Amino acid sequence: MKMSLKRQKLNSMSIEQSLAFEVKQRFCYIELEKWKHYLCNKRTIEEVEAAIAATTSIIVEIQNLENKIYNENIPEYDDPLI
């Protein structure tokens, strides 16, 4: 079954978007590593609390990106009505 031009365009946009999500996800992992190394040194309670908040935020962002990447790569079902 041939894909329509519109559907092909949507698929190529999804690939680009998926790659952008993967790049952002990789960036988040790098930032998370920086925070881990930051916490290896002696810190005040306030600094530790700020680092925990930042790492939690990064982890949530990574999970959101993983969901987006998964959703972008779900194969579309052949729908004869489209």
Backbone as a ProteinNet text record, in pm:
[ID]
protein_1_A
[PRIMARY]
MKMSLKRQKLNSMSIEQSLAFEVKQRFCYIELEKWKHYLCNKRTIEEVEAAIAATTSIIVEIQNLENKIYNENIPEYDDPLI
[TERTIARY]
85	0	89	70.2	150.6	103	202.7	168.6	139.5	47	18.6	132.6	144.5	249.3	237.2	114.1	90	142.9	116.8	161.2	313	376.2	521.8	581.9	522.4	571.3	559.7	448.4	430	534.9	564.9	664.2	802.6	841.8	973.4	982.3	874	874	888.3	827.6	837.1	979.6	1050.6	1189.2	1275.6	1258.7	1335	1304.2	1177.4	1136.9	1192.3	1187.6	1240	1390	1463.6	1607.1	1633.3	1551.9	1567.3	1543.8	1443.9	1417.4	1535.4	1594.5	1707.5	1829.2	1852.2	1963.4	1939.6	1818.3	1785.4	1798.6	1757.6	1768.9	1915.8	2001.5	2145	2201.6	2160.6	2203.1	2162.5	2041.4	1992.7	2077	2115.4	2201.2	2337.4	2390.8	2518.9	2504.8	2395.5	2371	2354.2	2288.1	2268.9	2403.3	2493.7	2628.3	2702.4	2686.6	2751.5	2703.3	2571.9	2516.9	2568	2582.9	2636.3	2777.3	2860.2	2997	2996.8	2905.3	2891.6	2864.1	2780.9	2743	2851.9	2956.2	3064.6	3149.4	3149.1	3224.2	3137	3203	3129.3	3043.2	2914.8	2818.5	2735.1	2676.9	2583.7	2448.9	2364.6	2230.1	2155.9	2167.2	2098.2	2147.2	2279.4	2334.9	2287.6	2282	2235.6	2088.1	2007.5	1864.6	1845.6	1923.8	1914.9	1957	2060.9	2107.7	2004.6	1941.5	1837	1719.2	1680	1570	1606.8	1728.8	1772.7	1777.8	1833.3	1842.7	1704.7	1614.8	1477.9	1411.2	1430.4	1374.6	1431.5	1560.3	1624.8	1572.7	1556	1505.6	1363.3	1281.3	1144.5	1148.2	1236.3	1250.2	1295.6	1389.8	1436.2	1320.2	1239.7	1125.3	1024.1	999.9	909.1	962.6	1093.5	1153.7	1146.9	1169.6	1158.7	1017.7	918.1	779.3	754.3	806.3	787.1	855.8	978.1	1051.2	974.2	925.3	847.7	723.9	650.8	527.7	554.6	668.3	702.1	736.8	782.9	829.9	731.2	612.8	510.5	468.2	473	432.6	284.1	255.2	115.9	44.5	-78.8	-158.8	-208.8	-216.3	-270.8	-420.8	-459.8	-600.1	-652.7	-742.4	-790.2	-869.4	-908.9	-987.3	-899.7	-769.3	-679.8	-626.4
-118	0	123.6	212.8	334	435.8	504.3	611.2	738.1	812.5	941.4	1038.1	1143.2	1242.9	1307.5	1331.4	1393	1302.5	1174.4	1080.3	1069.2	1070.2	1065.1	1188.2	1303	1426.2	1417.6	1365.1	1349.7	1256.2	1145.8	1051.2	1113.1	1191	1252.2	1357.4	1427.9	1524	1450	1334	1257.1	1209.7	1172	1127.9	1243.4	1360.6	1478	1513.6	1507.9	1540.6	1437.4	1311.7	1205.9	1224.5	1258.9	1283.6	1403.2	1507.2	1623.7	1585.4	1500.7	1453.9	1372.4	1288.7	1207.3	1292.9	1398.9	1489.8	1559.3	1606.3	1673.1	1575.2	1450.5	1348.6	1325.7	1317	1297.3	1414.2	1536.7	1655	1644.7	1598.1	1583.5	1483.6	1373.6	1275.3	1336.1	1418.4	1484.2	1580.2	1656.6	1747.9	1671.5	1559.2	1476	1428.7	1389.1	1348.4	1463.4	1584.4	1701.4	1721.8	1706.9	1724.1	1615	1493.3	1384.1	1418.2	1467.1	1504.9	1624.6	1715.9	1832.3	1786.7	1683.7	1637	1554.1	1515.7	1437.1	1519.6	1650	1737.3	1776.2	1822.8	1865.2	1986.4	1978.6	2084.6	2119.6	2238.8	2277.9	2211.1	2213.1	2155.8	2225	2357.5	2432.1	2392.4	2373.9	2332.2	2191.8	2103.2	1966.2	1967.4	2047.2	2056.2	2110.1	2210.5	2265.9	2162.1	2085.8	1982.3	1870.2	1833.5	1730	1778.6	1903.3	1959.3	1960.8	1999.5	2004.9	1865.4	1769	1632.8	1570.9	1598.5	1547.7	1604.8	1732.6	1797.9	1736.8	1710.7	1650.4	1509.3	1431.9	1295.2	1294.7	1386.8	1397.6	1433.5	1525.8	1564.6	1445.9	1366.5	1248	1150.7	1128.7	1038.3	1091.2	1222.3	1281.7	1263	1282.9	1265.1	1119.4	1026.4	884.4	852.3	908.2	886.3	946.6	1066.9	1131.4	1051.1	1005.3	926.1	797.9	732.6	610.3	638.6	743.4	776.7	816.7	883.6	923.6	803	695.8	580.5	465.4	484.7	380.7	370.9	250.6	239.1	271	344.1	377.9	256.3	241.1	133.3	174.6	78.8	109.9	132	253.3	289.1	319.5	237.2	260.3	389.2	451.1	574.2	697.7	682.7	798.9	813.8
0	0	0	-95.9	-104.9	-2.5	54.1	147.9	70.1	119.1	56.4	87.1	6.2	26.8	164.5	207.2	338.1	449.6	439.5	543.2	543.2	423.2	416.4	483.5	462	523.3	675.7	724.4	868.8	926.6	858	907.7	912.5	811.6	813.6	924.8	951	1060.8	1193.1	1205.2	1328.1	1352.4	1246.3	1260.7	1309.1	1249.5	1291.5	1436	1470.6	1606.9	1704.6	1666.6	1751.3	1774.9	1669.7	1684.3	1775	1762.9	1850.5	1996.2	2020.5	2156.6	2209	2122.9	2165.3	2198.9	2122.6	2151.8	2285.9	2306.2	2433.1	2549.9	2528.1	2632	2668.3	2567.2	2591.6	2671.1	2635.9	2708.8	2855.8	2881.2	3019.1	3097	3031.8	3099.2	3134.3	3046.7	3073.5	3191.9	3193.9	3305.9	3437.4	3431.4	3550.9	3605.4	3517	3559.5	3626.3	3573.4	3633.8	3776.6	3796.7	3931.7	4025.5	3977.2	4060.5	4107.6	4015.1	4051.8	4146.6	4127.4	4215.7	4359	4373.5	4506.4	4574.2	4500.8	4560.6	4657	4640.8	4731.1	4850.2	4955.2	5074.2	5039.7	5072.6	5040.2	5162.7	5159.5	5265.1	5237.3	5337.6	5322.7	5209.2	5201.8	5096.6	4958.1	4945.1	4816.3	4778.3	4876.5	4851.2	4811.4	4881.9	4848	4705.4	4669.6	4533.5	4429.7	4460.2	4368	4354	4463.8	4458.5	4374.5	4392.8	4313.2	4164.6	4134.4	3994.5	3933.1	4006.5	3951	3935.2	4027.6	4015.6	3890.8	3869	3750.6	3622.7	3621.7	3503.8	3480.5	3587	3573.3	3517.9	3564.9	3512.5	3363.7	3326.9	3185.8	3101	3152.9	3079.9	3059.5	3162.8	3149.6	3048	3049.6	2950.7	2809	2792.1	2660	2615	2708.7	2673.8	2625.4	2691.6	2649.2	2511.2	2487.7	2358.1	2247.3	2274.2	2175.1	2145	2248.9	2229.3	2144.9	2181	2108.8	1964.6	1939.7	1803	1715.7	1778.1	1700.9	1696.4	1748.8	1739.5	1593.6	1535.9	1395.9	1379.6	1272.6	1246.9	1188	1225.9	1170.3	1032.1	943.2	811.3	825.5	803.9	814.7	674.4	621.6	485.2	468.9	579.4	571.2	557.9	581.1	574.6	433.3
[MASK]
++++++++++++++++++++++++++++++++++++++++++++++++++++++++++++++++++++++++++++++++++

